[in-house]
Amino acid sequence: MVFRVGLTGGIASGKSTVSKLFEAHDIDIIDADIIARELSQPGTATYYAIVERFGKQFLLDDMQLNRPALRELIFSDEKARRQLEQILHPAIRQQMLQQSDEASSPYCILVVPLLIEANMRSCVDRVLVIDVSSNAQSCRLQKRDNLSVAKAAQHIAAQLGPAQRLQYADDIIDNSAGIDSLKFQVSRLHALYCQLAEAAEQEPGSKC
């Protein structure tokens, strides 16, 4: 069974950038956000479950989900966020495990923003947390999603705090010093994960 590394971090912490750096080492990347989008396309069971729960007001004219509106809802309404997660998380978990079983690289990276909150730690062999200062996180989020300072703060506050997230980390990447620093940290962890994956082959077991 392939060695699984769970990559997580707060919103706008740099998960996509880091996962691309691992991909440059020919490592298979399995992204929960991509899977969630695929699972909620029109015609899927997940799509119908979301529409049934939240209503047709969250549909666009072409019947696609209005993802920005849903995103705004779940960041402002904790009950709605839990309900959406109850629909999505089981299906995402199943797909991620299936895709990781089919991975061909020495280990694979599972990019899961809510790895801790969704209780998926048992599904991975290693937890890698991307750490970034709250100020940098807020600035990146404002720029990326064209948000006000207040809205960015609301989105950040809706997630697990960095101190809580770091408690679960086996490894940490500090995303505060630019791309060269990220490349160095990823290269170091790539070597470590290759070693751990090789060792794990001698002691096979099941996850999740």
C-alpha positions, -999 to 999 in steps of 0.1 A, spaced: 0 0 0 13 34 -9 27 57 18 2 86 23 12 121 34 -17 144 44 -9 180 34 -30 206 52 -30 242 63 -53 272 67 -69 290 38 -44 308 16 -15 292 34 2 280 2 -11 244 -1 -14 245 -39 22 259 -43 37 233 -20 18 204 -37 31 216 -71 66 215 -57 61 179 -46 46 172 -81 78 184 -96 95 154 -78 71 131 -98 49 126 -67 12 118 -72 -10 146 -58 -46 139 -48 -65 171 -40 -97 171 -20 -109 203 -35 -106 189 -70 -124 158 -60 -152 178 -43 -157 198 -75 -158 166 -96 -182 149 -72 -206 178 -72 -211 182 -110 -247 182 -123 -261 147 -125 -241 133 -95 -257 121 -63 -237 146 -44 -250 174 -66 -286 164 -60 -280 161 -23 -266 197 -21 -294 211 -42 -320 193 -21 -305 206 11 -297 242 2 -322 249 -26 -322 260 -62 -312 295 -53 -276 281 -52 -277 272 -89 -265 292 -118 -284 296 -151 -266 266 -166 -275 245 -135 -240 244 -122 -236 250 -84 -231 287 -75 -198 279 -57 -190 314 -46 -224 318 -30 -221 284 -13 -186 293 -2 -199 326 13 -227 307 31 -205 281 48 -180 307 60 -208 327 76 -231 299 88 -216 271 109 -247 250 107 -247 252 69 -210 243 68 -215 212 89 -244 201 67 -223 206 35 -194 187 51 -218 158 60 -227 155 23 -192 159 9 -167 144 33 -177 107 31 -176 107 -7 -143 127 -8 -127 103 17 -137 73 -4 -124 88 -36 -91 100 -20 -84 65 -7 -92 49 -40 -70 72 -59 -41 69 -35 -43 31 -38 -38 36 -75 -8 59 -70 24 49 -88 49 72 -70 69 61 -39 44 80 -18 15 103 -25 3 136 -12 -33 140 -1 -41 177 -1 -69 181 25 -77 215 38 -99 200 66 -77 170 73 -79 176 111 -115 187 112 -127 159 90 -110 133 112 -89 120 83 -56 117 102 -61 79 105 -61 78 67 -26 90 63 8 79 75 22 114 80 6 149 86 24 178 69 11 213 79 18 245 60 24 273 85 22 310 76 17 341 97 -18 354 101 -9 387 85 5 370 54 -24 347 52 -49 376 54 -31 396 27 -29 366 4 -66 358 9 -77 394 3 -57 395 -30 -67 360 -42 -104 362 -35 -108 400 -37 -120 402 -1 -121 430 24 -100 428 55 -131 420 76 -142 392 52 -107 377 51 -107 377 89 -141 360 89 -130 332 66 -98 326 86 -117 325 119 -141 299 105 -112 274 103 -91 256 129 -65 280 145 -28 275 135 -18 265 170 -44 238 171 -35 225 136 3 224 144 -4 201 174 -12 174 149 18 180 126 45 154 120 62 178 97 59 216 92 67 238 62 72 274 70 58 295 41 72 328 51 105 332 32 97 328 -5 98 302 -31 135 292 -27 129 283 9 98 263 0 118 244 -26 145 235 -1 120 224 25 101 203 0 133 186 -13 143 177 23 108 163 30 108 144 -3 139 126 7 125 118 41 92 105 27 110 83 2 129 67 31 98 63 52 78 48 23 106 23 17 106 13 53 68 11 54 69 -15 26 85 -39 51 56 -34 75 24 -33 53 -9 -24 70 -42 -8 62 -52 28 68 -86 42 75 
